[in-house]
Amino acid sequence: MKIKNITFISLNYAPEDTAIGLYSTQWVEYLKNKGFKVTVVTAFPYYPKWEISQAYKNKKTFLKEENDGIKILRYKQYVPKTPSFLKRIIHLLDFTFGSFINLNKIKDCDLVISIVPFTTSAFLGYLHKKRHGAKLWAHIQDFEFDAALQTGVGKKKNYFFSPLFSLEKWLFSRPDLVSTISHTMLKKLSLKSSADQFFMPNWIDEKEINPSTSKTHPYLNTNKIKILYSGNIGDKQDWEIFLQFCKDIDKSTYEIVVVGDGSKKDWLVSKIESFNNVKHYQPVPFKELSDLLCSADVHILFQKSEVLDTVMPSKVLGMMASSKLSVIIGNDKSEVKTIFKNSDSGLYFSSYSKSIIETINNFINDKARLHQNGINSRTYVIENFSKNTILKKMYEKLVQL
């Protein structure tokens, strides 16, 4: 079979320009530029605010768009303002229902690419595969059932998870190819799927995150040493540790800036009001991301220690590409720790203590070491996670199908 028509199922897509939405959009654009006819089945943009974007609020429930030759079929899904376990389930089921209807509008398909989460995207892809006699590629950005258990979202609902994991294993064994974004996730995938497996990490465009062409971003225009967290403000991050870090840091020397949105944003904003050196801003457009990341002196990411193998934070690639010091707290067996070790860059800790601040101080005051850290970080990212390299390998794998 020669693949001509591709159906791409992803909850997140442009105009969302962060996280999964960014990668799905760039993947589709690459396929289109390779000559494939791509139809995207997606939701109305809502992430990371957990709110349908203003430009789409008054549009019809089912919406057909076309962008530079790419056909886009959208469904206006239920979006909870304050996501709970039950509300997330309704959110998932509603998107699945609407996408099932949109998939039935597609006449020709040779390959289905399903992006997980949602896990039900793999189910939709399987139905579409059977209907058209097509190939199916499931790409896993996050093991959402594992994540729900590890972050506590579903810890009181454990009796649900045994059948869910059985269903997950069945679904992940139906595609012709299953890929995921980190080696530890690939190892976990081998326990969840009997299908052919492929390593396809998230990527970075070194031209788009480039310290040599960036300028100072207004959010970080201060004479203090600037510490930045940029990304989703959600359940995977350990915000209690972050608040303790804010208490312990020298407030006359450091300014901490949080840029992002998410389910815990309002809670966090209320907690940081008492700190005169901690500020919050809404996410910046993608075109400003290089300026933002490269204007920081230190990047931080404090993950819950119980989060392991469920996700490889894509934000780490941008942090490293900025050539600035990255400080991460997380599980001691995390793949990010391995990346920092292999690149001889960044600071990785398995738990929080005041000694972390002392280590940061020593690093900041050693200019030669700081400069070499930046070189090591950016070089490693370009050599291992370059957009062109990753997508070229994706294309070669697709041709094999």
C-alpha positions as CSV (number, residue, x, y, z in Angstrom):
1,M,0.0,0.0,0.0
2,K,1.3,3.4,-0.9
3,I,0.3,6.0,1.8
4,K,-1.4,9.1,0.3
5,N,-4.1,10.1,2.7
6,I,-3.4,10.4,6.5
7,T,-5.9,10.9,9.3
8,F,-4.2,12.6,12.3
9,I,-6.2,12.3,15.6
10,S,-5.0,14.7,18.4
11,L,-6.8,16.4,21.2
12,N,-4.4,19.3,20.9
13,Y,-3.5,21.2,17.7
14,A,-2.9,24.7,16.5
15,P,-3.6,27.4,17.4
16,E,-2.4,25.8,20.7
17,D,1.4,26.3,20.5
18,T,2.6,24.6,23.6
19,A,3.3,21.0,24.6
20,I,1.4,18.3,22.6
21,G,-0.4,20.9,20.5
22,L,2.9,22.3,19.2
23,Y,4.4,18.9,18.3
24,S,1.2,17.6,16.7
25,T,1.0,20.8,14.5
26,Q,4.7,20.6,13.4
27,W,4.3,16.9,12.7
28,V,1.3,17.5,10.5
29,E,3.0,20.4,8.7
30,Y,6.0,18.2,8.0
31,L,3.8,15.5,6.5
32,K,1.9,18.0,4.4
33,N,5.2,19.3,3.0
34,K,6.2,15.8,2.1
35,G,3.2,15.6,-0.2
36,F,0.7,13.7,2.0
37,K,-3.0,14.8,2.2
38,V,-3.6,15.2,5.9
39,T,-7.0,15.5,7.7
40,V,-6.7,16.5,11.4
41,V,-9.4,15.4,13.8
42,T,-9.1,17.5,16.9
43,A,-10.8,19.5,19.6
44,F,-11.5,23.2,20.0
45,P,-8.3,24.9,21.4
46,Y,-8.5,25.1,25.2
47,Y,-5.0,24.3,26.6
48,P,-3.3,25.3,28.9
49,K,-6.1,27.5,30.3
50,W,-8.7,24.8,30.4
51,E,-11.1,27.1,28.7
52,I,-12.2,27.3,25.0
53,S,-10.2,30.1,23.5
54,Q,-12.1,33.3,22.9
55,A,-11.8,33.1,19.1
56,Y,-13.7,29.8,19.1
57,K,-16.3,30.2,21.9
58,N,-19.2,31.3,19.6
59,K,-18.5,28.8,16.8
60,K,-20.7,25.8,16.0
61,T,-20.2,22.5,17.8
62,F,-18.7,20.8,14.7
63,L,-16.3,23.0,12.7
64,K,-14.5,22.4,9.4
65,E,-11.4,24.4,8.7
66,E,-8.6,24.4,6.1
67,N,-5.1,25.8,6.8
68,D,-2.5,25.8,4.0
69,G,-4.0,22.6,2.4
70,I,-4.5,20.8,5.7
71,K,-8.1,19.9,6.5
72,I,-9.1,20.3,10.1
73,L,-12.3,18.8,11.7
74,R,-13.0,20.1,15.2
75,Y,-15.5,19.2,17.9
76,K,-16.4,21.6,20.7
77,Q,-15.7,19.4,23.7
78,Y,-16.7,19.8,27.3
79,V,-13.9,21.6,29.2
80,P,-14.0,21.8,33.0
81,K,-12.7,25.0,34.4
82,T,-11.5,23.1,37.5
83,P,-10.7,19.6,36.4
84,S,-11.5,16.8,38.8
85,F,-11.2,13.1,38.2
86,L,-14.8,12.7,37.2
87,K,-14.8,15.9,35.1
88,R,-11.7,14.7,33.2
89,I,-13.5,11.5,32.4
90,I,-16.5,13.4,31.0
91,H,-14.0,15.6,29.1
92,L,-12.4,12.5,27.6
93,L,-15.7,10.8,26.7
94,D,-17.1,13.9,25.1
95,F,-14.0,14.4,22.8
96,T,-14.2,10.8,21.9
97,F,-17.9,11.0,20.9
98,G,-17.4,14.1,18.8
99,S,-14.3,12.8,17.1
100,F,-16.1,9.5,16.2
101,I,-18.6,11.6,14.3
102,N,-16.0,13.6,12.6
103,L,-14.0,10.5,11.6
104,N,-17.1,9.2,9.8
105,K,-16.9,12.3,7.5
106,I,-13.5,11.2,6.1
107,K,-13.8,9.2,2.8
108,D,-10.2,8.1,2.1
109,C,-7.5,7.0,4.6
110,D,-4.3,5.0,4.1
111,L,-2.7,5.7,7.5
112,V,-4.2,6.8,10.9
113,I,-1.9,8.5,13.4
114,S,-3.4,8.6,16.9
115,I,-1.9,10.8,19.6
116,V,-2.2,9.6,23.2
117,P,-3.5,11.1,25.5
118,F,-6.3,10.5,25.2
119,T,-6.0,6.7,25.3
120,T,-9.4,6.6,23.5
121,S,-7.6,8.2,20.5
122,A,-6.0,4.8,20.0
123,F,-9.5,3.3,20.0
124,L,-10.8,5.8,17.5
125,G,-7.8,5.1,15.4
126,Y,-8.4,1.4,15.5
127,L,-12.0,1.8,14.3
128,H,-10.8,4.1,11.5
129,K,-8.1,1.6,10.5
130,K,-10.7,-1.2,10.3
131,R,-13.1,0.9,8.3
132,H,-10.6,1.9,5.7
133,G,-8.2,-1.0,5.7
134,A,-5.5,1.5,6.7
135,K,-2.4,1.3,8.8
136,L,-2.4,2.6,12.4
137,W,0.4,4.4,14.2
138,A,-0.2,5.3,17.9
139,H,2.1,7.8,19.4
140,I,2.2,8.1,23.2
141,Q,3.1,11.4,24.7
142,D,1.8,10.4,28.2
143,F,0.6,7.2,29.8
144,E,-2.4,9.0,31.3
145,F,-3.6,6.1,33.5
146,D,-0.2,5.9,35.1
147,A,-0.1,9.6,35.5
148,A,-3.5,9.8,37.1
149,L,-2.4,7.3,39.8
150,Q,1.1,8.8,40.4
151,T,-0.1,12.4,40.7
152,G,-3.0,11.5,43.0
153,V,-5.8,12.4,40.6
154,G,-7.2,8.9,40.7
155,K,-5.7,7.5,43.9
156,K,-9.1,7.1,45.6
157,K,-10.5,5.4,42.5
158,N,-8.0,2.5,42.2
159,Y,-10.7,-0.1,41.7
160,F,-11.3,1.6,38.3
161,F,-7.7,1.1,37.1
162,S,-7.3,-2.7,36.8
163,P,-9.8,-3.0,33.9
164,L,-8.5,0.3,32.5
165,F,-5.0,-1.1,32.3
166,S,-6.3,-4.3,30.7
167,L,-8.1,-2.2,28.1
168,E,-5.0,0.0,27.6
169,K,-2.9,-3.1,26.8
170,W,-5.4,-4.4,24.3
171,L,-5.7,-1.0,22.6
172,F,-1.9,-0.5,22.4
173,S,-1.5,-3.9,20.8
174,R,-3.9,-3.1,17.9
175,P,-1.7,-0.6,15.9
176,D,0.8,-1.5,13.3
177,L,3.3,0.7,15.1
178,V,3.4,2.3,18.5
179,S,5.9,5.0,19.4
180,T,6.7,7.0,22.5
181,I,9.0,9.9,23.6
182,S,11.6,8.5,26.0
183,H,13.6,5.3,26.6
184,T,12.0,4.7,30.0
185,M,8.6,5.1,28.5
186,L,9.6,2.7,25.7
187,K,10.5,0.2,28.3
188,K,7.2,0.6,30.0
189,L,5.5,0.4,26.6
190,S,7.0,-3.1,26.0
191,L,4.8,-4.2,29.0
192,K,1.7,-2.6,27.5
193,S,1.9,-3.5,23.8
194,S,2.8,-6.4,21.6
195,A,2.9,-4.1,18.5
196,D,6.1,-3.0,16.7
197,Q,7.6,-0.1,18.8
198,F,9.6,3.0,17.8
199,F,11.5,5.6,19.7
200,M,10.3,9.1,18.7
201,P,11.2,11.8,21.2
202,N,9.9,15.3,21.2
203,W,12.2,17.7,19.4
204,I,13.6,21.2,19.5
205,D,14.1,23.6,16.6
206,E,17.5,25.2,17.5
207,K,16.7,28.1,15.2
208,E,13.5,29.0,17.2
209,I,15.2,28.7,20.6
210,N,18.5,30.5,20.1
211,P,20.4,32.6,22.6
212,S,22.5,34.3,19.9
213,T,19.4,35.9,18.3
214,S,17.2,36.5,21.4
215,K,16.6,39.7,23.2
216,T,15.6,40.5,26.7
217,H,11.9,39.7,27.4
218,P,9.9,42.3,29.3
219,Y,8.9,39.6,32.0
220,L,12.6,39.2,32.9
221,N,13.9,42.8,32.6
222,T,15.4,43.1,36.1
223,N,18.9,43.5,37.6
224,K,18.3,40.6,39.9
225,I,19.3,37.0,39.1
226,K,16.3,35.7,37.2
227,I,14.8,32.3,38.0
228,L,12.1,31.1,35.6
229,Y,9.5,28.4,35.5
230,S,7.7,28.3,32.2
231,G,5.0,25.7,31.4
232,N,1.8,24.1,32.6
233,I,0.8,24.8,36.1
234,G,-0.8,21.5,36.9
235,D,-0.7,18.3,39.0
236,K,2.6,16.9,37.9
237,Q,4.6,19.7,39.4
238,D,5.3,19.9,43.2
239,W,4.1,23.4,44.0
240,E,4.6,22.9,47.8
241,I,8.3,22.5,47.2
242,F,8.3,25.5,44.9
243,L,6.7,27.6,47.7
244,Q,9.3,26.4,50.1
245,F,12.0,27.3,47.6
246,C,10.5,30.8,47.3
247,K,10.7,31.2,51.1
248,D,14.3,30.0,51.3
249,I,15.9,31.9,48.4
250,D,17.6,35.3,49.0
251,K,14.9,37.7,48.0
252,S,17.3,40.6,47.5
253,T,19.3,38.7,45.0
254,Y,16.9,36.5,43.1
255,E,13.6,37.2,41.3
256,I,11.4,34.3,40.5
257,V,9.0,34.4,37.5
258,V,6.3,31.9,36.7
259,V,4.9,32.0,33.2
260,G,2.1,29.6,32.5
261,D,-1.5,28.5,33.0
262,G,-3.2,25.4,34.0
263,S,-5.6,23.7,36.5
264,K,-3.6,24.9,39.6
265,K,-2.8,28.4,38.4
266,D,-5.4,30.3,40.5
267,W,-4.3,28.4,43.6
268,L,-0.6,29.2,43.0
269,V,-1.2,32.8,42.2
270,S,-3.0,33.2,45.6
271,K,-0.1,31.5,47.4
272,I,2.7,33.7,45.9
273,E,1.0,37.0,46.7
274,S,2.9,37.3,49.9
275,F,6.3,37.2,48.0
276,N,7.5,40.5,46.6
277,N,10.1,38.8,44.5
278,V,7.8,36.2,42.8
279,K,5.6,37.1,39.8
280,H,3.2,35.3,37.6
281,Y,2.5,36.0,33.9
282,Q,0.3,34.4,31.3
283,P,1.9,32.2,28.6
284,V,3.7,34.1,25.9
285,P,3.1,33.5,22.1
286,F,5.5,30.9,20.6
287,K,7.3,33.7,18.7
288,E,8.4,35.2,22.1
289,L,9.5,31.9,23.7
290,S,13.1,32.2,22.7
291,D,13.3,35.6,24.2
292,L,11.7,34.4,27.4
293,L,13.8,31.3,27.9
294,C,17.1,32.9,26.9
295,S,16.4,35.9,29.3
296,A,16.5,33.7,32.4
297,D,19.6,33.0,34.4
298,V,18.2,29.8,35.9
299,H,15.4,27.5,34.8
300,I,13.5,25.4,37.4
301,L,11.2,22.4,37.2
302,F,10.1,20.7,40.5
303,Q,8.2,17.5,39.7
304,K,6.5,15.3,42.2
305,S,9.0,12.5,43.2
306,E,6.4,9.8,42.5
307,V,6.1,10.8,38.8
308,L,8.3,8.3,36.9
309,D,8.3,7.2,33.3
310,T,4.8,8.7,32.6
311,V,6.2,11.7,30.7
312,M,9.5,13.2,29.4
313,P,8.9,16.9,30.0
314,S,9.3,18.6,26.6
315,K,10.0,21.9,28.4
316,V,13.4,20.5,29.4
317,L,14.5,20.7,25.8
318,G,13.8,24.4,25.6
319,M,15.4,25.0,28.9
320,M,18.6,23.3,27.7
321,A,18.5,24.9,24.3
322,S,18.6,28.3,26.0
323,S,22.1,27.6,27.2
324,K,21.1,28.6,30.8
325,L,21.4,26.6,34.0
326,S,18.5,24.1,34.5
327,V,17.6,22.9,38.1
328,I,15.2,20.0,38.3
329,I,13.8,18.0,41.3
330,G,12.2,14.7,40.5
331,N,12.4,10.9,40.7
332,D,15.9,9.6,41.1
333,K,15.3,7.2,38.3
334,S,14.0,9.8,35.8
335,E,15.3,9.8,32.3
336,V,15.9,13.6,32.7
337,K,18.6,12.8,35.3
338,T,20.3,10.5,32.8
339,I,20.2,13.2,30.1
340,F,21.8,15.7,32.5
341,K,24.5,13.2,33.3
342,N,25.2,12.3,29.7
343,S,25.3,16.0,28.7
344,D,27.4,17.0,31.7
345,S,25.0,19.9,32.3
346,G,22.2,21.0,34.7
347,L,21.5,20.2,38.3
348,Y,19.3,17.3,39.2
349,F,18.0,16.5,42.7
350,S,15.8,13.7,44.0
351,S,14.5,15.8,47.0
352,Y,14.5,19.4,48.2
353,S,16.7,20.9,50.8
354,K,18.3,24.3,51.4
355,S,21.5,23.0,50.0
356,I,20.0,23.3,46.6
357,I,20.0,27.1,46.9
358,E,23.7,27.0,48.0
359,T,24.5,24.9,45.0
360,I,22.8,27.4,42.7
361,N,24.7,30.3,44.3
362,N,28.0,28.5,43.8
363,F,27.1,27.8,40.2
364,I,26.0,31.3,39.4
365,N,29.2,32.7,40.9
366,D,31.5,30.5,38.9
367,K,31.2,32.1,35.4
368,A,33.5,29.7,33.6
369,R,31.5,26.7,34.9
370,L,28.2,28.4,34.1
371,H,29.4,29.2,30.5
372,Q,30.5,25.6,29.9
373,N,27.2,24.3,31.3
374,G,25.4,26.3,28.7
375,I,27.5,25.0,25.9
376,N,27.1,21.4,27.0
377,S,23.3,21.8,27.4
378,R,22.7,23.3,24.0
379,T,25.1,21.0,22.1
380,Y,23.5,17.9,23.6
381,V,20.0,19.0,22.7
382,I,21.0,19.9,19.1
383,E,22.8,16.6,18.6
384,N,20.1,14.4,20.1
385,F,16.8,16.2,19.8
386,S,17.0,18.3,16.6
387,K,13.6,18.7,14.9
388,N,14.9,17.9,11.4
389,T,16.7,14.8,12.6
390,I,13.7,13.4,14.6
391,L,11.1,14.1,11.8
392,K,13.4,12.6,9.2
393,K,13.6,9.4,11.1
394,M,9.8,9.5,11.6
395,Y,9.4,9.9,7.8
396,E,11.7,6.9,7.1
397,K,9.6,4.8,9.5
398,L,6.4,5.9,7.9
399,V,7.7,4.9,4.5
400,Q,8.4,1.4,5.9
401,L,4.8,1.1,6.8
